[in-house]
């Protein structure tokens, strides 16, 4: 039995967003159940509800893949791991340092740099980025993945480095269903168009190159975007018309 089970995490009032939706999946087969990314901080009840609606149990997870360190991807990782203590956490080496708390998150470093540009008078009335930063509980990464690593999940799932959004950002390709699980390498807007998340991407040219390479190398019939949901069809037209 191989299946890709979609999950939706819906939260309210996250970082100024009245409604904030995250779309992800669990890869399910006879031996494994692997979740991709873990949502914003403090939403374990939302995650448990999504699992229940999908007919799954968090306790049965054998793996958790983290595409990158942003708070909406690792925020509830520690809470999920406590519910599924046997689940191994997978991430790239570059991303593992922030996930495990060995270095500051990249976004926080950026915000601190912007704060330091303020005048002394401005700093007196501006909270420090550290004081505003959501408290994310750190979690050790069990398995450091490399580009091209192939895992047996759902008959064969390949790790693809889709750097650009962040160094070490990863996506997944499920061979049997030709599914590309993009993480934040791309997203879908409400009008159904594919976009690069340019505002939050560190190297947009690298991001574009890597997605172009993915489109050439892989036969993709389904795309899962963490922000935007699931798309099915011929990826060649979709990725050629991205904005």
Secondary structure, DSSP 8 states (H G I E B T S, - for coil): --EEEEEEEEEEEETTEEEEEEEEEEEE-SS-EEEE---STT-HHHHHHHHHHTT--GGG--EEE-----HHHHTTHHHHHHHTTT-EEEEEHHHHHHHTTSS--HHHHHHHHHHHTS-HHHHHTS--HHHHS--------SEEE-TT-EE-GGG-EEEEE-TTSSTT-EEEEETTTTEEEEETS-EE-TTS-EE--GGG-S-HHHHHHHHHHHHHH---SEEEETTTEEEES-HHHHHHT--
